[in-house]
Amino acid sequence: MIIAFAAEFAADLIIAHLLFMLFAGDRITPDMTDAQFLEVRRAVLEGTSCLAWLVLCGSATTVGGGYLAARLAKRIPYYHGLAMGIVGVIDIVVEWNSEFTGLAWMGIVTTIPLALVGAHLAKRHMVTA
């Protein structure tokens, strides 16, 4: 579980950073103030499709986390997928951001089912392998 969650968390951070840099483009400069960076962040998240890509990629990493947890456990894959989903929901609650309340609620509703999809894919792969 720890390995799967760490891998999912790291993938989320890397993907979020890459997507933000892609959408921010040359608006990010090394000599920016914190206020300027926050303004660019707001503009990128509100004025581009970056947020949609973050949701899509975050959903994919949640499926991947459920898959990895189930594959590493090799037993009772759905329980491991459920556990990954529960840990994901706890992470959402801990990192709650009032700026993105709607996304947080969407994450709470979809995280466990997405992790279970990953566990289901792992189980199918384990049966055929």
N, C-alpha and C positions, 0 to 999 in steps of 0.2 A: 504494500500500500504506500509506504513512504517513498519508495523509488518511483512508482507510477505518479503519485501526486507531485513530487519534485520535478519529474520530467514534464508533466503537463504545465505546471506553474512556470518553469523555465521557458517552455515553448510559447506560452502566452506572453511573457515579458518580451521575448525576442521579437515575436511577430508584431506585437503592439508597437514596439520601438521602430521596427522597420517600416511598418505602415505609416506611422506618424511622420517619419523622416521623408518617406515617399510623397505623402500628401502636402507636407510643409514645404518641401523643395528648398529653394534658396531664401526663404523667409527666416530660416534659422541661421544665426551668425554667432561666432564665438564670443563677441563682445556684448551680447544682449543682456539687458537687466532682467530680473525676475518678472517684473511687470510686463515687459515686452514679450517675454516667453509665454506668459499666461494669456496675453492677447492673441498671440499666434496660435496657441493651443485652442482657445475658444473659437477662433476663425476657422481652423482646420476641422474641428469637430462639428461646428454648426454649418459650415459652408461647403463641405465636400462630402463624398460618400465614404469617408474614412470610418465613421461610426458603423455603417452597415458592414463594411469589410471586417471590422473588429468583432462584431457579433457573429458573422459567418465563421471566421477563423477560430473564435473562442468556442463556438459550438463544435467545430471539427476537433479541436484539442480535447474537449470534454469526452467526445466519442473515443478519441485515441487514448485518453486516460483510463476510461472504463475497459477498453480492450487490453491495454497493457497490464492493468491490475489483474484482470481475469487470466491472462496468459501467464503472468509470473506466478500466480497462485496455483494454477493447474488443477484446482479443485473448486467446486461450488462457485462457478464464474458469476452467477447472478448476484450472489451475496457480495462478492468483491466489487462488482459494478455498482451495486447499491451503496456500498461503503464509500466508493469514490464519489458518488453523487452527493452523499451526505457531507463528506469533507468539503466538497465544492460549495455546497450551500452554506456551510459554516464560514468558509472563506469569503463568500459574498457578503454575509452579514457582518463579519469582522471588518471588511474593507468598505463598508457602506459609504456611498458618496451621495449626499443630498442633491448634488447637481445632476445625477443620473438615476433618480429614483425609479423611473419607468423601466430602465434597463436592468436595474437590480432586481426588481420584481419579476421581470421576464426571465432573468437568470435563475431565480429561486424556483420558478415554475418549470423550467426546461432542463435544469442541470441533471436531476436524477433520471428522467427518461433518456436523456442523451447518453449518460454514462451506462445505463442499462442496454442501450443499443450497442454500445461498444462491447459490453460483456457478451451480448448475444452473438455478435460477429466473432468474437474470440471462441465462444463455445462451438459455433459452426466450423470454425477453422480447426479446432482441436479434435472434433469428431472425424473430419475428413483427413487430418494429417496422420 
